[in-house]
C-alpha cells in the first residue's frame, strides 16, 4: 500500500468497516511519540450509536494490545500497527498500556464524535461572531418547531385577510384534487423543507417575500398563461379559417380528428388538451394528407402550418412550465409564511435549529484560515477519520475541508504530516432527503488526488457478516438491478463497487415468494382482518413459521418494510395472531393504556367538555376492567366533575390540588391516586420523565403540557425495549447498521422511479419572474417537454430517485446473516416496480430452484437448515410493585433553629459546596472522627467555620431521623453519577441501598423549594427504571437541620 495522506475505503455491507476504522485509529494513535496522541485525532460519524460502537472497539482493542499475552483476535491488529509504527511486540504492549491510562484519565479529549457534536462545538466557538443569542438552545426536534410554526400560522387565519384568502384557496385546491380539506397535515409535510439543508439557500430568499409579492407574481404568471394560450389559439384559428375557406373537412386530412389538422381545429375552438401533439409537431407537406386524397394543399396553407409549428412548440413548452409554476405558488407562499413564523419562534425562545448548523458554519469559516479556527477551537487535529461519507452533505464536507487541508498539507514539529481516512459505501446512500450527497463520494472515488496529494483507494472486499449464499445472491441480484440505472456514474457504481468475496462461511438460505393476485382468496375467511389488507402482511406469518421450523427463535427474526404504515399493519396482524412483536409503534409511550388513561384524566381536568368527559370515563372503564362499560359511562355522564371525582377517587376537586402543587408533583400525585403504577410500567415512567423535563423548562402549566403532548405523542418512545422472545418489525431506514440472523423483507412491490412527491428548485431570471430567483417545480413526466434546463433537471432527479430506491433494497437485503426471505405481489401496474425486477430475476436466474404452492410460487437458494446455535434466552425480571408517596400528609418535618451563615446567595452556594465536600467523606458513623480531623487540619477555614462544619456533621449523624442511614450494614453510594437515556448526568448526594430497596438523600442549603423535591423525585424515577424499589426519599436542609421525608 502506497503511503499517501488520504485513504478512501469503499466499504460494502458487512465488510468490517468499524474494525478497519478502529484498527487505523489505533495505528495513528500508537505511531506517535507522545502518549497523548488521541488529542490530535478527530473521528466523525453520524449517530450516537456509531460513536459508542467505535469508542468501545478502540478501547477494547487498546486494552487487549496492552495485555501480556495477545489473543488470536487481536494479533492481526497488532501486526498492522507494528508494520506501520516499527514498534516491537514488547514496545507495542507497553505503549498500549500507557496510552490507555492517559486516555482514561483524559477521556474528554477522546474525540470520536457525531458530526453534529463537532459542529456544535464550532458554533459555540464562533457564536459571538455569528451574533447568536447568549445562552442559545439547540433545537434537536425540528418537527416540533415546524409543527408549532404551522399551528401559529393557522391560528392567524381570520385576522390576516391575505393569509386567510390564501389558506382558503389552498384548502379548495386540495378538495378539487380529491384530498382532505384539512390543511394542517399537508402544511406540516410541505414545511419539512425548512428543516432540510438542501433547501436552506432557497428559503433564505423566500423568507424575505411577503404574501402580496406572491399574489402579484401569481397574477403575472396568470397573464402570461393567458397570453400564450391566446397566441396558440390565434394561430390555430388562422389555419382553421383557411381550411374552412377552402371547403376542406377534417376527414380530408391524415388521421382525421386525431391528426395534426384535427388538433389545430380543437385548439381553435378552445378545446385544450395540455399535451404536445407529436403529429402536429411532425406535420409537413408529405404527411398532412392520406394517400387516397381528393384535395390539393395550397402553398399558402402549407406555409401557415410551417410557421405555426415552432410557435406552437415553444409556446406549449412555456405553457407547461408556467402552469407548473402557477400551481406551486400558493404552497410556496405558505412555505415562506411558515419560514418567517419559525424565525419568530427562534428569536423568542433563543433557539438554534440543528438543521442550520452547517450553513451558519459555512458562512462563518469559509474565508477563515485553518490556524485561526484551531486557535479559537483550542485544539489542533492532525489526523481525521470520517465515517459514512456517502451520507455527508456538501456543506458538512466544505466545513471540514479547511481543517483537513491544513493538516495534510503541513508538517508537525516532529515532521509528520497529517492524514485523512474516509469510509463510505455509495450503495448504502439512503439519506439524500436529509442532505447526503452520494455524488460527492463517487467523485472522490474517481479522483487521483485530494488536497494536492495522492489518494489511496482500498476496497474492503470480504463480507464478514453473511453466509456465502446470502453474499452470492446479493452479488448476482444487484448486478442485475444496477443495469437498470441509465446514469453511467450510477451504473458504474453497481458494476465496479458491488461484488463482495465470501468469508468462507458455507451455507445460508434465500427464499423469494411471488404471491398470486388472488392470494387472499385461498385464506380462511375467518382469519381475514378488516384493517389488514395486504397479502404480504399475511404471508409474513408463513415465512416466520418456516424459519421457526428450521430452529430459529423469534428474537432472531426481523421484518423490514419500506414505510411505517406497512410496519404497523404487519405488527398489528402478528399481535392479533398471538405473536410477541417489538416495533416502532409498540415502543411509543402513548401505546401504554396507563398513559392513555392518565392523559385522558389530565385533559378532563383541564376542560370539562362532554367529549373529554366521555373519553376519560371510557379510559377509566378500560383501566379498571369494568364489565358493563356502557352502563358505567351513562351513569356518570350527567354528573358534575366534582361528583365524578368524589365517586372515583374520593377527591371532590382535583383542580384544587393542582393549584397547591407544582405540575410535576401534581401528575405524580395523580398516578398515586389512580393506582396505575402499582406494577412497573416503563412507558408511564418515561411519561413522568417527560413531565419533569417539561415542567423544569416551561411555565405554561397543565394546558401547555397537554399541547406539548399532542406534538410528541407519536414520537416519544422508549429508548430501548425488551426484545426477548419478540419478533422485530422496523423500516429499512432504521435497520441501517444492524444485522439479524433472519430477515424478512415484506411488500417488495413499490415503484423505483416514483417522482410523485418530488419537487426541485429551478433557477430563473428574476427580471422575467417578478424578482423571484428560485421557483419550485413538481417533477413529472411532462417536464421532459419543458424548455431547457428542466428536462435535464427531471432526468437527474429521476436517476437519483432510482438510485435511492435500489440502495434502500440493497440495505434491506444485506442485513441478513443466515437467512433472507422476500415476498412480493403484483401491484396494479407492475412497470418500473420492484415486483417487475424480482419477477424478471427469478425467471432468468440460474441460481434459484422453484416450487409451486396454492397461492404463491417460491424460489429458493441454499440449504434449508440452521447452521448457527441459538443463544440462550435471558428472561427479564420485573418489579411486582412500584411505591411512591407524594401526599402532603406523608411528609414528616422536623425543625431546629439554624445558626449557620446564610447571608446571601453567593455565600450560601460557597458554603453548600464546602459542606458537601466533607459530607461525601461521611459514609458511616465510624467516619465522623476522621472527617472532624480533616476539618481541623484545614488551612483555609477559620476557627468559627471549623466549629460550624464539625457541628453540622455531628448533628446530621446524631439526628433521630438520619442516624439509621449511617449504619454500616447498608451499601452507600456517594455522589454516584447516573446517565439517563439522553446522555444527561444526574448526581444524588447519597443513595442508601439495602437489598433491592433504595433511599435517596439530598443535602440542601438555603430555603426549601418545591424544585428540590422534584429533583429528588426525578432521581427516584431513574432508579425505578434501573429496577430498584425506591422505599423513601429524604431532603436535608442543613442550615436548619430540617428533614423532609416521603
C-alpha positions, 0 to 999 in steps of 0.5 A: 500500500502506497503511503499517501495522506488520504485513504478512501475505503469503499466499504460494502455491507458487512465488510468490517468497516468499524474494525478497519476504522478502529484498527487505523485509529489505533495505528495513528494513535500508537505511531506517535511519540507522545502518549497523548496522541488521541488529542490530535485525532478527530473521528466523525460519524453520524449517530450516537450509536456509531460513536459508542460502537467505535469508542468501545472497539478502540478501547477494547482493542487498546486494552487487549494490545496492552495485555501480556499475552495477545489473543488470536483476535487481536494479533492481526491488529497488532501486526498492522500497527507494528508494520506501520509504527516499527514498534516491537511486540514488547514496545507495542504492549507497553505503549498500549498500556500507557496510552490507555491510562492517559486516555482514561484519565483524559477521556474528554479529549477522546474525540470520536464524535457525531458530526453534529457534536463537532459542529456544535462545538464550532458554533459555540466557538464562533457564536459571538461572531455569528451574533447568536443569542447568549445562552442559545438552545439547540433545537434537536426536534425540528418537527416540533418547531415546524409543527408549532410554526404551522399551528401559529400560522393557522391560528392567524387565519381570520385576522390576516385577510391575505393569509386567510384568502390564501389558506382558503384557496389552498384548502379548495385546491386540495378538495378539487384534487380529491384530498382532505380539506384539512390543511394542517397535515399537508402544511406540516409535510410541505414545511419539512423543507425548512428543516432540510439543508438542501433547501436552506439557500432557497428559503433564505430568499423566500423568507424575505417575500411577503404574501402580496409579492406572491399574489402579484407574481401569481397574477403575472404568471396568470397573464402570461398563461393567458397570453400564450394560450391566446397566441396558440389559439390565434394561430390555430384559428388562422389555419382553421379559417383557411381550411374552412375557406377552402371547403376542406373537412377534417376527414380530408386530412391524415388521421382525421380528428386525431391528426395534426389538422384535427388538433389545430381545429380543437385548439381553435375552438378552445378545446385544450388538451395540455399535451404536445401533439407529436403529429402536429409537431411532425406535420409537413407537406408529405404527411398532412394528407392520406394517400387516397386524397381528393384535395390539393394543399395550397402553398399558402396553407402549407406555409401557415402550418410551417410557421405555426409549428415552432410557435406552437412548440415553444409556446406549449413548452412555456405553457407547461412550465408556467402552469407548473409554476402557477400551481406551486405558488400558493404552497410556496407562499405558505412555505415562506409564511411558515419560514418567517413564523419559525424565525419568530419562534427562534428569536423568542425562545433563543433557539438554534435549529440543528438543521442550520448548523452547517450553513451558519458554519459555512458562512462563518469559516469559509474565508477563515484560515485553518490556524485561526479556527484551531486557535479559537477551537483550542485544539489542533487535529492532525489526523481525521477519520470520517465515517459514512461519507456517502451520507455527508452533505456538501456543506458538512464536507466544505466545513471540514475541508479547511481543517483537513487541508491544513493538516495534510498539507503541513508538517508537525514539529516532529515532521509528520504530516497529517492524514485523512481516512474516509469510509463510505459505501455509495450503495448504502446512500439512503439519506439524500432527503436529509442532505447526503450527497452520494455524488460527492463520494463517487467523485472522490472515488474517481479522483487521483488526488485530494488536497494536492496529494495522492489518494489511496483507494482500498476496497474492503472486499470480504463480507464478514457478516453473511453466509456465502449464499446470502453474499452470492445472491446479493452479488448476482441480484444487484448486478442485475438491478444496477443495469437498470440505472441509465446514469453511467456514474450510477451504473458504474457504481453497481458494476465496479463497487458491488461484488463482495468475496465470501468469508468462507462461511458455507451455507445460508438460505434465500427464499423469494415468494411471488404471491398470486393476485388472488392470494387472499382468496385461498385464506380462511375467511375467518382469519381475514382482518378488516384493517389488514389488507395486504397479502404480504402482511399475511404471508409474513406469518408463513415465512416466520413459521418456516424459519421457526421450523428450521430452529430459529427463535423469534428474537432472531427474526426481523421484518423490514418494510419500506414505510411505517404504515406497512410496519404497523399493519404487519405488527398489528396482524402478528399481535392479533395472531398471538405473536410477541412483536417489538416495533416502532409503534409498540415502543411509543409511550402513548401505546401504554393504556396507563398513559392513555388513561392518565392523559385522558384524566389530565385533559378532563381536568383541564376542560370539562367538555362532554367529549373529554368527559366521555373519553376519560370515563371510557379510559377509566372503564378500560383501566379498571376492567369494568364489565358493563362499560356502557352502563358505567359511562351513562351513569356518570355522564350527567354528573358534575366533575366534582361528583365524578371525582368524589365517586372515583377517587374520593377527591371532590376537586382535583383542580384544587390540588393542582393549584397547591402543587407544582405540575410535576408533583401534581401528575405524580400525585395523580398516578398515586391516586389512580393506582396505575403504577402499582406494577412497573410500567416503563412507558408511564415512567418515561411519561413522568420523565417527560413531565419533569423535563417539561415542567423544569423548562416551561411555565405554561402549566397543565394546558401547555403540557397537554399541547406539548403532548399532542406534538410528541405523542407519536414520537416519544418512545422508549429508548430501548425495549425488551426484545426477548422472545419478540419478533422485530418489525422496523423500516429499512431506514432504521435497520441501517447498521444492524444485522439479524440472523433472519430477515424478512423483507415484506411488500417488495412491490413499490415503484423505483422511479416514483417522482410523485412527491418530488419537487426541485428548485429551478433557477430563473431570471428574476427580471422575467419572474417578478424578482423571484430567483428560485421557483419550485417545480413538481417533477413529472413526466411532462417536464421532459417537454419543458424548455431547457434546463428542466428536462435535464433537471427531471432526468437527474432527479429521476436517476437519483430517485432510482438510485435511492430506491435500489440502495434502500433494497440493497440495505434491506437485503444485506442485513441478513446473516443466515437467512433472507426471505422476500415476498412480493405481489403484483401491484396494479401496474407492475412497470418500473416496480420492484415486483417487475425486477424480482419477477424478471430475476427469478425467471432468468436466474440460474441460481434459484430452484422453484416450487409451486404452492396454492397461492404463491410460487417460491424460489429458493437458494441454499440449504434449508437448515440452521447452521448457527446455535441459538443463544440462550434466552435471558428472561427479564425480571420485573418489579411486582410493585412500584411505591411512591408517596407524594401526599402532603400528609406523608411528609414528616418535618422536623425543625431546629433553629439554624445558626449557620451563615446564610447571608446571601446567595453567593455565600450560601452556594460557597458554603453548600459546596464546602459542606458537601465536600466533607459530607461525601467523606461521611459514609458511616458513623465510624467516619465522623472522627476522621472527617472532624480531623480533616476539618481541623487540619484545614488551612483555609477555614477559620476557627468559627467555620471549623466549629460550624462544619464539625457541628453540622456533621455531628448533628446530621449523624446524631439526628433521630431521623438520619442516624439509621442511614449511617449504619454500616450494614447498608451499601452507600453510594456517594455522589454516584453519577447516573446517565439517563437515556439522553446522555444527561448526568444526574448526581444524588448526594447519597443513595442508601441501598439495602437489598433491592430497596433504595433511599435517596438523600439530598443535602440542601442549603438555603430555603426549601423549594418545591424544585428540590423535591422534584429533583429528588423525585426525578432521581427516584424515577431513574432508579425505578427504571434501573429496577430498584424499589425506591422505599423513601426519599429524604431532603436535608436542609442543613442550615436548619437541620430540617428533614423532609421525608416521603 
